[in-house]
Amino acid sequence: MDHAFIMAGGEIANAARNWLGNALDAAKRSQIIFMDRDDILNQFVVGNLPLLVGATQPDVPFSGRALF
């Protein structure tokens, strides 16, 4: 296995990222890719794909955080 994706429908807490990072050595740590809700939505924006119905919540504004 080359990389592992850890994906969440919400936010991945920094404490969770740090806990996993501390549990792995440096070589394995670089193979973990975290994607939270904003990162997944950004993939649609970058790829110019239409968002699915209900993908965004009207009462929670999209953060616009860039992937790169």
RAHUPE-V887087 format. One record per residue. N is the residue number from 1. RES is the residue in one letter. SS is DSSP state (A for helix, B for strand, O for the rest). Layout:
N|RES|SS, N|RES|SS
This chain:
1|M|O, 2|D|O, 3|H|O, 4|A|B, 5|F|B, 6|I|B, 7|M|B, 8|A|O, 9|G|O, 10|G|O, 11|E|O, 12|I|O, 13|A|O, 14|N|A, 15|A|A, 16|A|A, 17|R|A, 18|N|A, 19|W|A, 20|L|A, 21|G|A, 22|N|A, 23|A|A, 24|L|O, 25|D|O, 26|A|A, 27|A|A, 28|K|A, 29|R|A, 30|S|O, 31|Q|O, 32|I|B, 33|I|B, 34|F|B, 35|M|B, 36|D|O, 37|R|A, 38|D|A, 39|D|A, 40|I|A, 41|L|A, 42|N|A, 43|Q|A, 44|F|A, 45|V|A, 46|V|A, 47|G|O, 48|N|O, 49|L|O, 50|P|O, 51|L|O, 52|L|O, 53|V|O, 54|G|O, 55|A|O, 56|T|O, 57|Q|O, 58|P|O, 59|D|O, 60|V|O, 61|P|O, 62|F|O, 63|S|O, 64|G|O, 65|R|O, 66|A|O, 67|L|O, 68|F|O
